[in-house]
Amino acid sequence: MSRPLLALACCLGLVAVLTTGCGREVSVPKTNLAVHHGAILFKQRCSGCHTIDAAAALGSRPSGQVKATERTDGPNFNVRKETREDVLYAIRNGGFSGAIMPANVVMGRDAQDVALFLERYAGSKSTSQAQNAAPNNK
């Protein structure tokens, strides 16, 4: 195989691999731009550890794994409801334990938008509001 054809085949293979994993889209409508922006930011900055379907965020915990967790497995926000104040607290302080999550992963208006998004969409698959175990919740 000639070099140009080999390079083209490698590029096409790379594009196929990259687009396969990127098929999930944020499902938050653009009718409320702040909430939609929060979902986009959540997918970009938080989806490595946290799960929520509305932002196409798969988190780091393998699906179906409930008990076996890693230190980097953040809460599954599909089942955990959050208040805007608690989300802002976690963003500013690096979560509630301060062990893994970086503090100020988003700031200012971006932090407000992420908090608004989670307040509206977190817990959408919860069977009970009692599943929310964040220490600052009332």
N, CA, C and O atoms as a GROMACS GRO file, in nm:
protein
  552
    1MET      N    1   0.086  -0.118   0.000
    1MET     CA    2   0.000   0.000   0.000
    1MET      C    3   0.090   0.123   0.000
    1MET      O    4   0.187   0.130   0.076
    2SER      N    5   0.059   0.219  -0.085
    2SER     CA    6   0.141   0.340  -0.092
    2SER      C    7   0.119   0.428   0.031
    2SER      O    8   0.017   0.414   0.100
    3ARG      N    9   0.212   0.516   0.058
    3ARG     CA   10   0.204   0.602   0.178
    3ARG      C   11   0.079   0.689   0.181
    3ARG      O   12   0.014   0.697   0.285
    4PRO      N   13   0.041   0.753   0.070
    4PRO     CA   14  -0.081   0.835   0.077
    4PRO      C   15  -0.206   0.753   0.109
    4PRO      O   16  -0.292   0.798   0.184
    5LEU      N   17  -0.216   0.633   0.052
    5LEU     CA   18  -0.331   0.548   0.081
    5LEU      C   19  -0.329   0.500   0.225
    5LEU      O   20  -0.434   0.491   0.289
    6LEU      N   21  -0.212   0.468   0.277
    6LEU     CA   22  -0.200   0.425   0.415
    6LEU      C   23  -0.238   0.538   0.510
    6LEU      O   24  -0.307   0.516   0.609
    7ALA      N   25  -0.192   0.658   0.479
    7ALA     CA   26  -0.227   0.774   0.562
    7ALA      C   27  -0.378   0.800   0.558
    7ALA      O   28  -0.438   0.829   0.661
    8LEU      N   29  -0.438   0.790   0.440
    8LEU     CA   30  -0.582   0.810   0.426
    8LEU      C   31  -0.659   0.704   0.504
    8LEU      O   32  -0.757   0.735   0.571
    9ALA      N   33  -0.615   0.578   0.497
    9ALA     CA   34  -0.681   0.471   0.570
    9ALA      C   35  -0.671   0.493   0.721
    9ALA      O   36  -0.767   0.470   0.794
   10CYS      N   37  -0.555   0.539   0.767
   10CYS     CA   38  -0.538   0.568   0.911
   10CYS      C   39  -0.629   0.682   0.954
   10CYS      O   40  -0.691   0.674   1.060
   11CYS      N   41  -0.636   0.786   0.874
   11CYS     CA   42  -0.723   0.901   0.907
   11CYS      C   43  -0.869   0.861   0.911
   11CYS      O   44  -0.942   0.901   1.002
   12LEU      N   45  -0.913   0.783   0.815
   12LEU     CA   46  -1.052   0.737   0.812
   12LEU      C   47  -1.082   0.649   0.932
   12LEU      O   48  -1.190   0.658   0.991
   13GLY      N   49  -0.989   0.563   0.968
   13GLY     CA   50  -1.007   0.479   1.085
   13GLY      C   51  -1.017   0.561   1.212
   13GLY      O   52  -1.100   0.532   1.299
   14LEU      N   53  -0.933   0.664   1.225
   14LEU     CA   54  -0.937   0.751   1.341
   14LEU      C   55  -1.069   0.826   1.350
   14LEU      O   56  -1.128   0.836   1.458
   15VAL      N   57  -1.116   0.877   1.238
   15VAL     CA   58  -1.245   0.947   1.234
   15VAL      C   59  -1.358   0.852   1.275
   15VAL      O   60  -1.447   0.891   1.351
   16ALA      N   61  -1.354   0.730   1.228
   16ALA     CA   62  -1.459   0.632   1.263
   16ALA      C   63  -1.458   0.604   1.413
   16ALA      O   64  -1.564   0.596   1.475
   17VAL      N   65  -1.341   0.588   1.471
   17VAL     CA   66  -1.331   0.560   1.614
   17VAL      C   67  -1.381   0.679   1.694
   17VAL      O   68  -1.456   0.661   1.791
   18LEU      N   69  -1.342   0.800   1.657
   18LEU     CA   70  -1.381   0.919   1.732
   18LEU      C   71  -1.530   0.947   1.723
   18LEU      O   72  -1.591   0.986   1.822
   19THR      N   73  -1.590   0.927   1.608
   19THR     CA   74  -1.732   0.956   1.594
   19THR      C   75  -1.820   0.848   1.654
   19THR      O   76  -1.936   0.875   1.686
   20THR      N   77  -1.770   0.728   1.669
   20THR     CA   78  -1.850   0.621   1.729
   20THR      C   79  -1.884   0.653   1.873
   20THR      O   80  -1.998   0.634   1.914
   21GLY      N   81  -1.790   0.701   1.950
   21GLY     CA   82  -1.813   0.731   2.091
   21GLY      C   83  -1.882   0.863   2.114
   21GLY      O   84  -1.921   0.892   2.228
   22CYS      N   85  -1.898   0.943   2.014
   22CYS     CA   86  -1.953   1.076   2.032
   22CYS      C   87  -2.097   1.088   1.983
   22CYS      O   88  -2.144   1.199   1.959
   23GLY      N   89  -2.166   0.977   1.970
   23GLY     CA   90  -2.300   0.980   1.914
   23GLY      C   91  -2.407   1.032   2.006
   23GLY      O   92  -2.515   1.070   1.960
   24ARG      N   93  -2.382   1.036   2.137
   24ARG     CA   94  -2.484   1.081   2.231
   24ARG      C   95  -2.488   1.232   2.233
   24ARG      O   96  -2.385   1.299   2.238
   25GLU      N   97  -2.607   1.284   2.230
   25GLU     CA   98  -2.626   1.429   2.228
   25GLU      C   99  -2.699   1.474   2.355
   25GLU      O  100  -2.773   1.396   2.416
   26VAL      N  101  -2.676   1.597   2.393
   26VAL     CA  102  -2.749   1.658   2.504
   26VAL      C  103  -2.896   1.664   2.465
   26VAL      O  104  -2.929   1.707   2.354
   27SER      N  105  -2.985   1.622   2.555
   27SER     CA  106  -3.128   1.618   2.522
   27SER      C  107  -3.208   1.731   2.586
   27SER      O  108  -3.330   1.725   2.593
   28VAL      N  109  -3.140   1.834   2.633
   28VAL     CA  110  -3.206   1.949   2.694
   28VAL      C  111  -3.243   2.048   2.584
   28VAL      O  112  -3.155   2.091   2.508
   29PRO      N  113  -3.371   2.085   2.573
   29PRO     CA  114  -3.411   2.176   2.465
   29PRO      C  115  -3.347   2.315   2.482
   29PRO      O  116  -3.313   2.357   2.592
   30LYS      N  117  -3.332   2.382   2.371
   30LYS     CA  118  -3.269   2.515   2.371
   30LYS      C  119  -3.368   2.625   2.408
   30LYS      O  120  -3.333   2.743   2.401
   31THR      N  121  -3.489   2.589   2.449
   31THR     CA  122  -3.588   2.691   2.484
   31THR      C  123  -3.544   2.772   2.605
   31THR      O  124  -3.579   2.890   2.615
   32ASN      N  125  -3.470   2.711   2.697
   32ASN     CA  126  -3.410   2.784   2.808
   32ASN      C  127  -3.260   2.776   2.789
   32ASN      O  128  -3.198   2.673   2.819
   33LEU      N  129  -3.201   2.883   2.738
   33LEU     CA  130  -3.060   2.880   2.699
   33LEU      C  131  -2.967   2.855   2.817
   33LEU      O  132  -2.865   2.787   2.800
   34ALA      N  133  -2.999   2.906   2.935
   34ALA     CA  134  -2.912   2.885   3.052
   34ALA      C  135  -2.907   2.738   3.090
   34ALA      O  136  -2.800   2.685   3.120
   35VAL      N  137  -3.022   2.671   3.090
   35VAL     CA  138  -3.027   2.529   3.126
   35VAL      C  139  -2.956   2.446   3.019
   35VAL      O  140  -2.881   2.354   3.052
   36HIS      N  141  -2.979   2.479   2.893
   36HIS     CA  142  -2.912   2.408   2.784
   36HIS      C  143  -2.760   2.427   2.794
   36HIS      O  144  -2.683   2.332   2.779
   37HIS      N  145  -2.717   2.550   2.818
   37HIS     CA  146  -2.575   2.580   2.833
   37HIS      C  147  -2.517   2.502   2.951
   37HIS      O  148  -2.405   2.451   2.942
   38GLY      N  149  -2.590   2.493   3.060
   38GLY     CA  150  -2.547   2.415   3.176
   38GLY      C  151  -2.528   2.268   3.142
   38GLY      O  152  -2.434   2.205   3.189
   39ALA      N  153  -2.618   2.214   3.060
   39ALA     CA  154  -2.606   2.073   3.018
   39ALA      C  155  -2.482   2.053   2.931
   39ALA      O  156  -2.411   1.953   2.947
   40ILE      N  157  -2.456   2.145   2.841
   40ILE     CA  158  -2.337   2.137   2.755
   40ILE      C  159  -2.211   2.142   2.842
   40ILE      O  160  -2.120   2.061   2.824
   41LEU      N  161  -2.206   2.237   2.935
   41LEU     CA  162  -2.090   2.248   3.024
   41LEU      C  163  -2.074   2.124   3.110
   41LEU      O  164  -1.962   2.077   3.131
   42PHE      N  165  -2.186   2.069   3.160
   42PHE     CA  166  -2.180   1.947   3.240
   42PHE      C  167  -2.118   1.835   3.158
   42PHE      O  168  -2.032   1.762   3.207
   43LYS      N  169  -2.162   1.820   3.035
   43LYS     CA  170  -2.106   1.714   2.950
   43LYS      C  171  -1.957   1.734   2.929
   43LYS      O  172  -1.880   1.638   2.932
   44GLN      N  173  -1.916   1.860   2.907
   44GLN     CA  174  -1.775   1.888   2.882
   44GLN      C  175  -1.687   1.873   3.006
   44GLN      O  176  -1.577   1.819   2.997
   45ARG      N  177  -1.734   1.919   3.120
   45ARG     CA  178  -1.649   1.930   3.239
   45ARG      C  179  -1.673   1.824   3.346
   45ARG      O  180  -1.586   1.800   3.430
   46CYS      N  181  -1.790   1.760   3.345
   46CYS     CA  182  -1.827   1.674   3.458
   46CYS      C  183  -1.853   1.529   3.422
   46CYS      O  184  -1.857   1.443   3.509
   47SER      N  185  -1.869   1.500   3.294
   47SER     CA  186  -1.914   1.367   3.252
   47SER      C  187  -1.808   1.259   3.268
   47SER      O  188  -1.839   1.140   3.254
   48GLY      N  189  -1.685   1.296   3.297
   48GLY     CA  190  -1.583   1.194   3.322
   48GLY      C  191  -1.609   1.116   3.449
   48GLY      O  192  -1.564   1.002   3.463
   49CYS      N  193  -1.680   1.177   3.544
   49CYS     CA  194  -1.707   1.112   3.673
   49CYS      C  195  -1.856   1.098   3.703
   49CYS      O  196  -1.898   1.002   3.769
   50HIS      N  197  -1.937   1.193   3.656
   50HIS     CA  198  -2.079   1.197   3.692
   50HIS      C  199  -2.167   1.149   3.576
   50HIS      O  200  -2.131   1.162   3.459
   51THR      N  201  -2.282   1.093   3.613
   51THR     CA  202  -2.378   1.040   3.516
   51THR      C  203  -2.507   1.119   3.521
   51THR      O  204  -2.562   1.144   3.629
   52ILE      N  205  -2.557   1.158   3.403
   52ILE     CA  206  -2.694   1.210   3.388
   52ILE      C  207  -2.728   1.203   3.240
   52ILE      O  208  -2.656   1.256   3.155
   53ASP      N  209  -2.837   1.136   3.210
   53ASP     CA  210  -2.874   1.113   3.071
   53ASP      C  211  -2.902   1.241   2.993
   53ASP      O  212  -2.870   1.249   2.875
   54ALA      N  213  -2.961   1.340   3.057
   54ALA     CA  214  -2.999   1.463   2.987
   54ALA      C  215  -2.879   1.534   2.926
   54ALA      O  216  -2.894   1.608   2.829
   55ALA      N  217  -2.760   1.514   2.984
   55ALA     CA  218  -2.639   1.575   2.930
   55ALA      C  219  -2.553   1.473   2.857
   55ALA      O  220  -2.437   1.501   2.823
   56ALA      N  221  -2.608   1.355   2.831
   56ALA     CA  222  -2.534   1.248   2.764
   56ALA      C  223  -2.405   1.218   2.839
   56ALA      O  224  -2.303   1.188   2.777
   57ALA      N  225  -2.409   1.225   2.972
   57ALA     CA  226  -2.292   1.203   3.057
   57ALA      C  227  -2.298   1.062   3.115
   57ALA      O  228  -2.391   1.028   3.188
   58LEU      N  229  -2.199   0.981   3.083
   58LEU     CA  230  -2.199   0.841   3.124
   58LEU      C  231  -2.120   0.817   3.252
   58LEU      O  232  -2.129   0.708   3.309
   59GLY      N  233  -2.045   0.914   3.300
   59GLY     CA  234  -1.968   0.897   3.422
   59GLY      C  235  -1.858   0.795   3.406
   59GLY      O  236  -1.826   0.753   3.295
   60SER      N  237  -1.799   0.755   3.519
   60SER     CA  238  -1.687   0.662   3.513
   60SER      C  239  -1.721   0.523   3.565
   60SER      O  240  -1.642   0.430   3.548
   61ARG      N  241  -1.836   0.507   3.626
   61ARG     CA  242  -1.876   0.377   3.680
   61ARG      C  243  -1.934   0.292   3.568
   61ARG      O  244  -2.020   0.338   3.493
   62PRO      N  245  -1.888   0.167   3.555
   62PRO     CA  246  -1.946   0.080   3.452
   62PRO      C  247  -2.095   0.060   3.477
   62PRO      O  248  -2.138   0.048   3.591
   63SER      N  249  -2.173   0.056   3.370
   63SER     CA  250  -2.318   0.040   3.386
   63SER      C  251  -2.348  -0.092   3.454
   63SER      O  252  -2.284  -0.194   3.427
   64GLY      N  253  -2.446  -0.088   3.544
   64GLY     CA  254  -2.483  -0.206   3.619
   64GLY      C  255  -2.401  -0.228   3.745
   64GLY      O  256  -2.436  -0.313   3.827
   65GLN      N  257  -2.294  -0.153   3.763
   65GLN     CA  258  -2.209  -0.165   3.881
   65GLN      C  259  -2.258  -0.069   3.988
   65GLN      O  260  -2.238   0.052   3.976
   66VAL      N  261  -2.320  -0.120   4.089
   66VAL     CA  262  -2.373  -0.034   4.195
   66VAL      C  263  -2.280  -0.035   4.316
   66VAL      O  264  -2.252   0.071   4.372
   67LYS      N  265  -2.232  -0.151   4.356
   67LYS     CA  266  -2.153  -0.161   4.478
   67LYS      C  267  -2.005  -0.137   4.457
   67LYS      O  268  -1.943  -0.066   4.536
   68ALA      N  269  -1.946  -0.192   4.353
   68ALA     CA  270  -1.803  -0.177   4.330
   68ALA      C  271  -1.777  -0.040   4.268
   68ALA      O  272  -1.813  -0.015   4.153
   69THR      N  273  -1.714   0.047   4.345
   69THR     CA  274  -1.690   0.182   4.294
   69THR      C  275  -1.543   0.218   4.308
   69THR      O  276  -1.469   0.159   4.386
   70GLU      N  277  -1.503   0.316   4.231
   70GLU     CA  278  -1.370   0.374   4.237
   70GLU      C  279  -1.381   0.510   4.304
   70GLU      O  280  -1.490   0.564   4.318
   71ARG      N  281  -1.270   0.564   4.345
   71ARG     CA  282  -1.271   0.696   4.408
   71ARG      C  283  -1.323   0.805   4.313
   71ARG      O  284  -1.376   0.907   4.357
   72THR      N  285  -1.307   0.783   4.184
   72THR     CA  286  -1.347   0.885   4.088
   72THR      C  287  -1.491   0.871   4.040
   72THR      O  288  -1.535   0.950   3.955
   73ASP      N  289  -1.565   0.775   4.090
   73ASP     CA  290  -1.704   0.758   4.049
   73ASP      C  291  -1.790   0.861   4.120
   73ASP      O  292  -1.820   0.846   4.239
   74GLY      N  293  -1.829   0.965   4.048
   74GLY     CA  294  -1.914   1.066   4.108
   74GLY      C  295  -2.058   1.019   4.116
   74GLY      O  296  -2.092   0.915   4.059
   75PRO      N  297  -2.143   1.093   4.186
   75PRO     CA  298  -2.284   1.054   4.198
   75PRO      C  299  -2.354   1.042   4.063
   75PRO      O  300  -2.322   1.113   3.968
   76ASN      N  301  -2.450   0.951   4.057
   76ASN     CA  302  -2.536   0.934   3.940
   76ASN      C  303  -2.653   1.030   3.958
   76ASN      O  304  -2.742   1.006   4.039
   77PHE      N  305  -2.654   1.138   3.881
   77PHE     CA  306  -2.758   1.238   3.895
   77PHE      C  307  -2.888   1.200   3.826
   77PHE      O  308  -2.985   1.276   3.831
   78ASN      N  309  -2.893   1.085   3.762
   78ASN     CA  310  -3.022   1.035   3.714
   78ASN      C  311  -3.112   1.001   3.832
   78ASN      O  312  -3.234   1.016   3.824
   79VAL      N  313  -3.053   0.956   3.941
   79VAL     CA  314  -3.131   0.913   4.056
   79VAL      C  315  -3.112   1.001   4.179
   79VAL      O  316  -3.181   0.983   4.280
   80ARG      N  317  -3.022   1.094   4.173
   80ARG     CA  318  -2.994   1.180   4.289
   80ARG      C  319  -3.039   1.322   4.259
   80ARG      O  320  -2.985   1.386   4.169
   81LYS      N  321  -3.135   1.370   4.333
   81LYS     CA  322  -3.188   1.505   4.318
   81LYS      C  323  -3.097   1.603   4.390
   81LYS      O  324  -3.046   1.572   4.498
   82GLU      N  325  -3.076   1.721   4.334
   82GLU     CA  326  -2.991   1.823   4.394
   82GLU      C  327  -3.059   1.959   4.391
   82GLU      O  328  -3.139   1.988   4.302
   83THR      N  329  -3.026   2.041   4.490
   83THR     CA  330  -3.071   2.180   4.488
   83THR      C  331  -2.962   2.265   4.425
   83THR      O  332  -2.846   2.226   4.420
   84ARG      N  333  -3.001   2.379   4.377
   84ARG     CA  334  -2.906   2.470   4.315
   84ARG      C  335  -2.797   2.511   4.415
   84ARG      O  336  -2.680   2.518   4.380
   85GLU      N  337  -2.837   2.536   4.540
   85GLU     CA  338  -2.740   2.578   4.641
   85GLU      C  339  -2.636   2.470   4.669
   85GLU      O  340  -2.518   2.499   4.683
   86ASP      N  341  -2.681   2.343   4.677
   86ASP     CA  342  -2.587   2.234   4.701
   86ASP      C  343  -2.492   2.214   4.584
   86ASP      O  344  -2.375   2.183   4.603
   87VAL      N  345  -2.543   2.230   4.463
   87VAL     CA  346  -2.457   2.216   4.345
   87VAL      C  347  -2.351   2.326   4.346
   87VAL      O  348  -2.234   2.299   4.321
   88LEU      N  349  -2.392   2.448   4.374
   88LEU     CA  350  -2.295   2.558   4.378
   88LEU      C  351  -2.192   2.537   4.488
   88LEU      O  352  -2.074   2.567   4.470
   89TYR      N  353  -2.235   2.485   4.603
   89TYR     CA  354  -2.142   2.454   4.712
   89TYR      C  355  -2.039   2.350   4.664
   89TYR      O  356  -1.919   2.368   4.684
   90ALA      N  357  -2.088   2.244   4.601
   90ALA     CA  358  -1.999   2.137   4.553
   90ALA      C  359  -1.901   2.190   4.448
   90ALA      O  360  -1.784   2.153   4.449
   91ILE      N  361  -1.949   2.275   4.358
   91ILE     CA  362  -1.862   2.332   4.256
   91ILE      C  363  -1.752   2.417   4.320
   91ILE      O  364  -1.634   2.404   4.286
   92ARG      N  365  -1.790   2.503   4.412
   92ARG     CA  366  -1.692   2.592   4.477
   92ARG      C  367  -1.591   2.517   4.563
   92ARG      O  368  -1.474   2.556   4.569
   93ASN      N  369  -1.635   2.409   4.628
   93ASN     CA  370  -1.552   2.342   4.728
   93ASN      C  371  -1.497   2.207   4.686
   93ASN      O  372  -1.436   2.137   4.767
   94GLY      N  373  -1.516   2.169   4.564
   94GLY     CA  374  -1.466   2.039   4.520
   94GLY      C  375  -1.548   1.923   4.573
   94GLY      O  376  -1.493   1.826   4.625
   95GLY      N  377  -1.680   1.933   4.561
   95GLY     CA  378  -1.769   1.829   4.611
   95GLY      C  379  -1.797   1.849   4.758
   95GLY      O  380  -1.778   1.959   4.811
   96PHE      N  381  -1.844   1.744   4.824
   96PHE     CA  382  -1.874   1.752   4.966
   96PHE      C  383  -1.760   1.697   5.051
   96PHE      O  384  -1.747   1.733   5.168
   97SER      N  385  -1.677   1.609   4.992
   97SER     CA  386  -1.565   1.555   5.068
   97SER      C  387  -1.436   1.628   5.037
   97SER      O  388  -1.342   1.626   5.116
   98GLY      N  389  -1.431   1.693   4.921
   98GLY     CA  390  -1.310   1.765   4.881
   98GLY      C  391  -1.196   1.674   4.840
   98GLY      O  392  -1.082   1.720   4.825
   99ALA      N  393  -1.223   1.547   4.821
   99ALA     CA  394  -1.116   1.452   4.795
   99ALA      C  395  -1.076   1.443   4.647
   99ALA      O  396  -0.956   1.437   4.617
  100ILE      N  397  -1.170   1.441   4.558
  100ILE     CA  398  -1.139   1.413   4.418
  100ILE      C  399  -1.181   1.527   4.325
  100ILE      O  400  -1.102   1.570   4.241
  101MET      N  401  -1.302   1.575   4.339
  101MET     CA  402  -1.355   1.675   4.247
  101MET      C  403  -1.275   1.805   4.258
  101MET      O  404  -1.255   1.856   4.368
  102PRO      N  405  -1.231   1.860   4.144
  102PRO     CA  406  -1.159   1.987   4.151
  102PRO      C  407  -1.254   2.101   4.187
  102PRO      O  408  -1.365   2.109   4.135
  103ALA      N  409  -1.211   2.188   4.276
  103ALA     CA  410  -1.291   2.305   4.311
  103ALA      C  411  -1.295   2.400   4.191
  103ALA      O  412  -1.199   2.409   4.114
  104ASN      N  413  -1.406   2.470   4.177
  104ASN     CA  414  -1.424   2.570   4.072
  104ASN      C  415  -1.401   2.514   3.932
  104ASN      O  416  -1.337   2.578   3.848
  105VAL      N  417  -1.454   2.395   3.908
  105VAL     CA  418  -1.442   2.334   3.776
  105VAL      C  419  -1.514   2.420   3.671
  105VAL      O  420  -1.477   2.420   3.553
  106VAL      N  421  -1.616   2.492   3.714
  106VAL     CA  422  -1.680   2.599   3.637
  106VAL      C  423  -1.701   2.715   3.734
  106VAL      O  424  -1.714   2.694   3.854
  107MET      N  425  -1.703   2.837   3.681
  107MET     CA  426  -1.715   2.953   3.770
  107MET      C  427  -1.812   3.055   3.711
  107MET      O  428  -1.845   3.052   3.592
  108GLY      N  429  -1.857   3.145   3.797
  108GLY     CA  430  -1.941   3.255   3.754
  108GLY      C  431  -2.072   3.209   3.692
  108GLY      O  432  -2.140   3.122   3.745
  109ARG      N  433  -2.105   3.270   3.578
  109ARG     CA  434  -2.229   3.238   3.507
  109ARG      C  435  -2.233   3.091   3.467
  109ARG      O  436  -2.340   3.029   3.469
  110ASP      N  437  -2.119   3.035   3.430
  110ASP     CA  438  -2.114   2.893   3.393
  110ASP      C  439  -2.156   2.805   3.510
  110ASP      O  440  -2.232   2.710   3.492
  111ALA      N  441  -2.106   2.836   3.630
  111ALA     CA  442  -2.144   2.758   3.749
  111ALA      C  443  -2.294   2.771   3.776
  111ALA      O  444  -2.360   2.673   3.811
  112GLN      N  445  -2.348   2.890   3.760
  112GLN     CA  446  -2.492   2.912   3.779
  112GLN      C  447  -2.572   2.827   3.680
  112GLN      O  448  -2.673   2.768   3.717
  113ASP      N  449  -2.527   2.821   3.555
  113ASP     CA  450  -2.598   2.744   3.453
  113ASP      C  451  -2.593   2.594   3.481
  113ASP      O  452  -2.693   2.525   3.463
  114VAL      N  453  -2.478   2.543   3.525
  114VAL     CA  454  -2.468   2.401   3.559
  114VAL      C  455  -2.559   2.370   3.678
  114VAL      O  456  -2.627   2.268   3.680
  115ALA      N  457  -2.559   2.458   3.777
  115ALA     CA  458  -2.644   2.437   3.895
  115ALA      C  459  -2.792   2.438   3.857
  115ALA      O  460  -2.870   2.357   3.907
  116LEU      N  461  -2.831   2.529   3.771
  116LEU     CA  462  -2.970   2.535   3.724
  116LEU      C  463  -3.007   2.409   3.647
  116LEU      O  464  -3.116   2.354   3.666
  117PHE      N  465  -2.917   2.364   3.561
  117PHE     CA  466  -2.941   2.240   3.486
  117PHE      C  467  -2.963   2.122   3.581
  117PHE      O  468  -3.059   2.047   3.566
  118LEU      N  469  -2.872   2.106   3.678
  118LEU     CA  470  -2.887   1.992   3.771
  118LEU      C  471  -3.010   2.005   3.857
  118LEU      O  472  -3.076   1.905   3.886
  119GLU      N  473  -3.043   2.126   3.899
  119GLU     CA  474  -3.164   2.144   3.979
  119GLU      C  475  -3.288   2.098   3.902
  119GLU      O  476  -3.379   2.039   3.959
  120ARG      N  477  -3.291   2.125   3.772
  120ARG     CA  478  -3.408   2.090   3.690
  120ARG      C  479  -3.410   1.943   3.648
  120ARG      O  480  -3.517   1.884   3.639
  121TYR      N  481  -3.292   1.883   3.621
  121TYR     CA  482  -3.289   1.750   3.560
  121TYR      C  483  -3.242   1.638   3.652
  121TYR      O  484  -3.274   1.522   3.626
  122ALA      N  485  -3.168   1.668   3.757
  122ALA     CA  486  -3.118   1.562   3.846
  122ALA      C  487  -3.235   1.495   3.918
  122ALA      O  488  -3.331   1.560   3.956
  123GLY      N  489  -3.223   1.366   3.936
  123GLY     CA  490  -3.327   1.289   4.005
  123GLY      C  491  -3.443   1.249   3.919
  123GLY      O  492  -3.544   1.201   3.971
  124SER      N  493  -3.433   1.267   3.789
  124SER     CA  494  -3.547   1.237   3.701
  124SER      C  495  -3.581   1.088   3.697
  124SER      O  496  -3.692   1.052   3.658
  125LYS      N  497  -3.488   1.002   3.735
  125LYS     CA  498  -3.515   0.857   3.737
  125LYS      C  499  -3.520   0.803   3.878
  125LYS      O  500  -3.516   0.682   3.899
  126SER      N  501  -3.529   0.893   3.974
  126SER     CA  502  -3.532   0.852   4.114
  126SER      C  503  -3.668   0.792   4.148
  126SER      O  504  -3.771   0.842   4.104
  127THR      N  505  -3.666   0.686   4.227
  127THR     CA  506  -3.791   0.628   4.274
  127THR      C  507  -3.835   0.696   4.402
  127THR      O  508  -3.950   0.682   4.444
  128SER      N  509  -3.744   0.769   4.465
  128SER     CA  510  -3.775   0.836   4.590
  128SER      C  511  -3.681   0.954   4.609
  128SER      O  512  -3.562   0.945   4.578
  129GLN      N  513  -3.733   1.063   4.660
  129GLN     CA  514  -3.648   1.178   4.689
  129GLN      C  515  -3.554   1.147   4.805
  129GLN      O  516  -3.457   1.220   4.825
  130ALA      N  517  -3.581   1.042   4.882
  130ALA     CA  518  -3.497   1.005   4.996
  130ALA      C  519  -3.360   0.954   4.951
  130ALA      O  520  -3.270   0.940   5.034
  131GLN      N  521  -3.342   0.925   4.822
  131GLN     CA  522  -3.214   0.877   4.775
  131GLN      C  523  -3.108   0.987   4.774
  131GLN      O  524  -2.990   0.958   4.759
  132ASN      N  525  -3.149   1.109   4.790
  132ASN     CA  526  -3.054   1.218   4.789
  132ASN      C  527  -2.982   1.221   4.922
  132ASN      O  528  -3.042   1.248   5.026
  133ALA      N  529  -2.854   1.194   4.920
  133ALA     CA  530  -2.778   1.184   5.044
  133ALA      C  531  -2.676   1.294   5.061
  133ALA      O  532  -2.586   1.281   5.144
  134ALA      N  533  -2.686   1.402   4.986
  134ALA     CA  534  -2.590   1.511   5.000
  134ALA      C  535  -2.603   1.572   5.139
  134ALA      O  536  -2.715   1.595   5.185
  135PRO      N  537  -2.492   1.598   5.206
  135PRO     CA  538  -2.498   1.641   5.346
  135PRO      C  539  -2.564   1.776   5.368
  135PRO      O  540  -2.613   1.802   5.478
  136ASN      N  541  -2.569   1.861   5.271
  136ASN     CA  542  -2.628   1.994   5.291
  136ASN      C  543  -2.775   2.000   5.259
  136ASN      O  544  -2.838   2.105   5.276
  137ASN      N  545  -2.833   1.892   5.212
  137ASN     CA  546  -2.975   1.894   5.179
  137ASN      C  547  -3.059   1.894   5.306
  137ASN      O  548  -3.026   1.829   5.405
  138LYS      N  549  -3.169   1.967   5.300
  138LYS     CA  550  -3.258   1.977   5.414
  138LYS      C  551  -3.376   1.887   5.396
  138LYS      O  552  -3.463   1.881   5.484
   0.00000   0.00000   0.00000
